[in-house]
Amino acid sequence: MKKKNTTIYFLLVLAILFLLHHSISAQQKSLAEARLVVDSFSSEKDSIISLGVLINLQDDWHIYWRNPGDSGLPTDIELSLPNGITASEIKFPIPKIFASEEIVNYGYGHQVLFLFDVNVPENYSLQEINISAKINSLICKEMCKAFDTTVTISLDMSKDFTAEESISRLFEATRKMIPEQNQDLNINAESKSDYVYLKVFVNENENLNIKGIQFYPYEEGVFRNSVKQNIKQKENFFEILLEPDQFRIKDPASVNGIIIIEDEIENDLSKKAYEITVAIIELI
């Protein structure tokens, strides 16, 4: 009788542990969910397909930009594609700032779409394309958890594809938040006493009504991250004071990152970002 009771007790403990494990796993899984999505395309006309890794997060949880800031890990996504098909590097939309006490981070809350351009050669022979994306990232609230997963999608190249309206709208909105390259911004950077003065000149002919301007660095540990940057508006330019990171191990030769400009047009605020790489001039 004693042996039978011991067996029942052992099985009961195993059952409780099993339920606890699956309950915790389900809770962790629901904190963030990822899937691959595709915008509408024509099988005959389009050689570039817009692919996105869509991540939805629970309230107050966030995931990180390419530069996470003072803590965290950059989000990394590795695509696996069929032979002959290539893809662009990951396109990060403009991040938000998450701050607590002295810690400043760059990232995304609620929902984010990371974009890729998938290049399909003309007269590609396979009718079906299988794509997978391996995501290595970290999600945080008061605490942080690893969010590592792989998502897949199959595309039928024998016919046109029409995305759900909500997905197409999301692609359209995200494209507007991707920093522009090869822009004609007039910018210079001057260094004095470990500080860098980044000057963004305004073309009077563009008739801009700039309400705000910020700089987010691509490199970690170079410039101090700040919720409120030291910005001065001069007659024809904005000057952003970039302070050195307290743990900087070498002086930068250039300023790399994105300039974010808020412009007001007919009482509507619009936000655009521009990628910049500006050599630093040493002032004597």
ROGU-235995 format. One record per residue (C-alpha): residue in one letter; z, y, x. Coordinates in nm, 4 decimals, decimal comma. Each point is the difference from the previous one (the first is absolute). Layout:
   residuo          w          v          u
         A          Z          Y          X
...
This chain:
   residuo          w          v          u
         M     0,0000     0,0000     0,0000
         K     0,0878     0,2373     0,2836
         K    -0,3374    -0,0599     0,1678
         K    -0,1816     0,0745    -0,3260
         N     0,1881     0,3299    -0,0455
         T    -0,0764     0,0976     0,3605
         T    -0,3700    -0,0664    -0,0574
         I    -0,0026     0,2082    -0,3180
         Y     0,1821     0,2836     0,1796
         F    -0,2465    -0,0129     0,2882
         L    -0,2995     0,0101    -0,2346
         L     0,1565     0,2909    -0,1903
         V     0,0450     0,1998     0,3213
         L    -0,3615    -0,0707     0,0976
         A    -0,1182     0,1178    -0,3410
         I     0,1988     0,3235     0,0264
         L    -0,1327     0,0690     0,3505
         F    -0,3543    -0,0721    -0,1187
         L     0,0345     0,2447    -0,2906
         L     0,1567     0,2666     0,2229
         H    -0,2797    -0,0359     0,2557
         H    -0,2723     0,0376    -0,2601
         S     0,1823     0,2876    -0,1694
         I     0,0277     0,1909     0,3304
         S    -0,3612    -0,0822     0,0927
         A    -0,1249     0,1231    -0,3365
         Q     0,2054     0,3198     0,0342
         Q    -0,1349     0,0683     0,3498
         K    -0,3560    -0,0746    -0,1077
         S     0,0214     0,2442    -0,2897
         L     0,1062     0,2881     0,2254
         A    -0,3627     0,0360     0,1132
         E    -0,3186    -0,1707    -0,1098
         A    -0,3419     0,0154     0,1652
         R    -0,3528    -0,0908    -0,1016
         L    -0,3571     0,0614     0,1112
         V    -0,2151     0,2146    -0,2283
         V    -0,3621     0,1139     0,0133
         D    -0,1726     0,3017    -0,1491
         S    -0,3209    -0,0413    -0,2008
         F    -0,3128    -0,0848     0,1993
         S    -0,3627    -0,0983    -0,0460
         S    -0,1049    -0,3266     0,1600
         E    -0,3482     0,1409     0,0756
         K     0,0677     0,3645     0,0919
         D     0,3367     0,0077     0,1766
         S     0,0406    -0,1169     0,3584
         I     0,3516     0,1485     0,0244
         I     0,2676    -0,1308    -0,2349
         S     0,3264     0,1882    -0,0547
         L     0,2874    -0,2427     0,0503
         G     0,3650     0,0855    -0,0495
         V     0,3375    -0,1585     0,0634
         L     0,2058     0,1102    -0,2994
         I     0,3774    -0,0096     0,0405
         N     0,2396     0,0665    -0,2874
         L     0,3664     0,0597     0,0783
         Q     0,3132     0,0112    -0,2091
         D     0,1620     0,3385    -0,0586
         D     0,1538     0,1635     0,3082
         W    -0,1562    -0,2505     0,2422
         H    -0,2587     0,1201     0,2496
         I    -0,2434    -0,1375     0,2563
         Y    -0,1106     0,1735     0,3199
         W    -0,2972     0,2006     0,1282
         R    -0,1682    -0,0696     0,3364
         N     0,2786     0,2086     0,1578
         P     0,3205    -0,1025    -0,1793
         G     0,1990     0,2913     0,1397
         D     0,3554    -0,0319     0,1299
         S     0,0415    -0,3612    -0,1130
         G    -0,1890    -0,2827    -0,1659
         L    -0,3247    -0,1728     0,0948
         P    -0,3621     0,1085    -0,0483
         T    -0,1888    -0,1896    -0,2681
         D    -0,2555    -0,2331     0,1579
         I    -0,2795    -0,1747    -0,1908
         E    -0,2349    -0,2517     0,1614
         L    -0,3126    -0,1002    -0,1910
         S    -0,1639    -0,3399     0,0301
         L    -0,3732     0,0234    -0,0813
         P    -0,2983    -0,2393    -0,0069
         N    -0,2330     0,0006     0,3010
         G    -0,2432     0,2912    -0,0033
         I     0,2205     0,2262    -0,2109
         T     0,2022     0,2814     0,1561
         A     0,2548     0,2496    -0,1251
         S     0,1274     0,3419     0,0955
         E     0,3477     0,0594     0,1324
         I     0,2705     0,0447    -0,2586
         K    -0,0148     0,3391    -0,1728
         F     0,3462     0,1404    -0,0683
         P     0,0380     0,2580    -0,2786
         I     0,2232     0,3034     0,0553
         P     0,3598    -0,1266     0,0200
         K     0,3165     0,1474    -0,1462
         I     0,3181     0,0847     0,1869
         F     0,3120    -0,2078    -0,0647
         A     0,3164     0,1452     0,1488
         S     0,3655    -0,1001     0,0120
         E     0,2539     0,1874     0,2134
         E    -0,1746     0,0471     0,3379
         I    -0,2648    -0,2697    -0,0523
         V    -0,3530     0,1096    -0,0979
         N    -0,2660    -0,2569    -0,0914
         Y    -0,3646     0,0082    -0,1122
         G    -0,1121    -0,2429    -0,2670
         Y    -0,0773    -0,0791    -0,3614
         G     0,2031    -0,0742    -0,3087
         H    -0,0866    -0,1533    -0,3383
         Q    -0,3636    -0,0824     0,0735
         V    -0,2444     0,0331     0,2877
         L    -0,3587    -0,1070     0,0599
         F    -0,1098    -0,0603     0,3601
         L    -0,3794     0,0253     0,0245
         F    -0,2665    -0,1825     0,2011
         D    -0,3785     0,0319     0,0054
         V    -0,1513    -0,3499     0,0058
         N    -0,3517    -0,0073     0,1443
         V    -0,2312    -0,2670    -0,1416
         P    -0,3324    -0,0441     0,1845
         E    -0,3216     0,0370    -0,1956
         N    -0,1277    -0,3314    -0,1418
         Y     0,3339    -0,1699     0,0706
         S    -0,0521    -0,3701    -0,0736
         L     0,3358    -0,1077    -0,1477
         Q     0,0514     0,0609    -0,3704
         E     0,3788    -0,0079     0,0261
         I     0,2167     0,1926     0,2447
         N     0,3593    -0,1046     0,0583
         I     0,2272     0,2662     0,1488
         S     0,3654    -0,0259     0,0942
         A     0,2424     0,2697     0,1144
         K     0,3105    -0,0780     0,2035
         I     0,2634     0,2688    -0,0572
         N     0,2823     0,0553     0,2493
         S     0,2354     0,2729    -0,1135
         L     0,3494     0,1102    -0,0877
         I     0,1314     0,1317    -0,3308
         C     0,3174     0,2043    -0,0175
         K     0,2528     0,1522    -0,2363
         E     0,3643     0,0136     0,1151
         M    -0,0905    -0,3109     0,1976
         C    -0,3269    -0,1399     0,1321
         K    -0,1791    -0,3287    -0,0577
         A    -0,3052    -0,1505     0,1664
         F    -0,3046     0,0001    -0,2259
         D    -0,2462    -0,2409     0,1578
         T    -0,2579    -0,1655    -0,2197
         T    -0,3658    -0,1032    -0,0201
         V    -0,2223     0,0822    -0,2962
         T    -0,3544    -0,1183    -0,0702
         I    -0,3000     0,0865    -0,2146
         S    -0,3423    -0,1570    -0,0672
         L    -0,3030     0,2185    -0,0660
         D    -0,3097    -0,1247    -0,1818
         M    -0,2901     0,1720     0,1751
         S    -0,2617    -0,1374    -0,2384
         K     0,0772     0,2583    -0,2669
         D     0,1345     0,3516    -0,0456
         F     0,3750     0,0501    -0,0235
         T     0,1765     0,2459    -0,2281
         A     0,3623     0,0731     0,0801
         E     0,2658     0,0716    -0,2587
         E     0,0098     0,3675    -0,0918
         S     0,3561     0,0394     0,1330
         I    -0,1028    -0,1487     0,3367
         S    -0,3059     0,2252     0,0297
         R     0,2160     0,3049    -0,0763
         L     0,2454    -0,1120     0,2671
         F    -0,2792    -0,0329     0,2581
         E    -0,1290     0,3463    -0,0921
         A     0,3449     0,1593     0,0282
         T     0,0753    -0,1755     0,3294
         R    -0,3291     0,1071     0,1614
         K     0,1044     0,3615    -0,0552
         M     0,3195    -0,0720     0,1936
         I    -0,1731    -0,1484     0,3066
         P     0,0008     0,2434     0,2949
         E    -0,3448     0,1358     0,0807
         Q    -0,1556    -0,0526     0,3416
         N    -0,2324     0,2240     0,2027
         Q     0,1105     0,3107    -0,1846
         D    -0,0658     0,3535     0,1243
         L     0,3602     0,1155     0,0152
         N     0,0706     0,2609     0,2656
         I     0,3181    -0,1260     0,1694
         N     0,1620     0,0349     0,3386
         A     0,3265    -0,1228     0,1515
         E     0,2047     0,1796     0,2629
         S     0,3033    -0,1353     0,1865
         K     0,2961     0,2030     0,1202
         S     0,3476    -0,1239     0,1000
         D    -0,0547    -0,3494    -0,1488
         Y    -0,1054     0,1507    -0,3334
         V    -0,3555    -0,0149    -0,1334
         Y    -0,1398     0,2834    -0,2111
         L    -0,2724    -0,1363    -0,2276
         K    -0,2181     0,2791    -0,1373
         V    -0,2246    -0,0576    -0,3031
         F    -0,2417     0,2914    -0,0426
         V    -0,1228     0,0963    -0,3466
         N    -0,3598     0,0977    -0,0601
         E     0,0063     0,3078    -0,2220
         N    -0,3398    -0,0942    -0,1457
         E     0,1395    -0,3216    -0,1490
         N     0,2171     0,1957    -0,2466
         L     0,2901    -0,2417     0,0270
         N     0,3303     0,0643    -0,1757
         I     0,2179    -0,2191     0,2198
         K     0,3408    -0,0762    -0,1489
         G     0,1209    -0,2443     0,2611
         I    -0,0923    -0,1649     0,3277
         Q     0,1554    -0,2911     0,1901
         F    -0,0663    -0,2216     0,2980
         Y     0,0791    -0,3739     0,0135
         P    -0,0344    -0,1631     0,3452
         Y    -0,1783    -0,3301     0,0544
         E     0,2153    -0,0906     0,2995
         E     0,3642    -0,0999    -0,0219
         G     0,2597     0,1542     0,2274
         V    -0,2053     0,3029     0,1083
         F     0,0966     0,2775    -0,2407
         R     0,3157     0,0417    -0,2034
         N    -0,0476    -0,1014    -0,3620
         S     0,1222     0,2605    -0,2465
         V     0,0098     0,0409    -0,3772
         K    -0,0505     0,3751     0,0337
         Q    -0,2183     0,0985     0,2925
         N     0,0251     0,3307     0,1814
         I    -0,3144     0,1770    -0,1207
         K    -0,0941     0,3655     0,0357
         Q    -0,2901     0,1642    -0,1780
         K    -0,1776     0,2583     0,2136
         E    -0,2925     0,2270    -0,0852
         N    -0,2740    -0,2595     0,0377
         F     0,1789    -0,3225     0,0906
         F     0,2977    -0,2233    -0,0685
         E     0,2239    -0,0931     0,2911
         I     0,1879    -0,3313    -0,0123
         L     0,2774    -0,0449     0,2539
         L     0,0140    -0,3630     0,1160
         E     0,3333    -0,0875     0,1567
         P     0,0264    -0,2857     0,2501
         D     0,1507    -0,3290    -0,1133
         Q     0,3456    -0,0373     0,1528
         F    -0,0960    -0,3381     0,1481
         R    -0,3452     0,1034     0,1273
         I    -0,0807    -0,1780     0,3262
         K    -0,3140     0,1954     0,0955
         D    -0,1651     0,3300    -0,0811
         P    -0,3033    -0,0266    -0,2295
         A    -0,3445     0,1084     0,1161
         S    -0,1259     0,0555    -0,3553
         V     0,1086     0,0343    -0,3614
         N    -0,1175    -0,2917    -0,2168
         G     0,0627    -0,0294    -0,3713
         I    -0,0880     0,1577    -0,3314
         I     0,0138     0,3576    -0,1236
         I     0,0836     0,0167    -0,3720
         I    -0,1054     0,3160    -0,1836
         E     0,1068     0,0909    -0,3536
         D    -0,2463     0,2387    -0,1585
         E     0,0218     0,1692    -0,3391
         I    -0,3216     0,0264    -0,1987
         E     0,0187     0,1512    -0,3496
         N     0,3735    -0,0750    -0,0215
         D    -0,0556    -0,3623     0,1001
         L     0,1491    -0,1298     0,3239
         S    -0,2210    -0,2312     0,2053
         K     0,1030    -0,1858     0,3133
         K    -0,2393    -0,0957     0,2793
         A     0,0606    -0,1524     0,3401
         Y    -0,1991     0,0209     0,3215
         E     0,0230    -0,2213     0,3060
         I     0,0473     0,1955     0,3194
         T     0,0033    -0,0691     0,3728
         V     0,0672     0,3211     0,1917
         A     0,0515     0,0290     0,3756
         I     0,3197     0,1838     0,0943
         I    -0,0344     0,3112     0,2155
         E     0,2912     0,0708     0,2331
         L     0,1180     0,3594    -0,0153
         I     0,1297     0,1544     0,3220
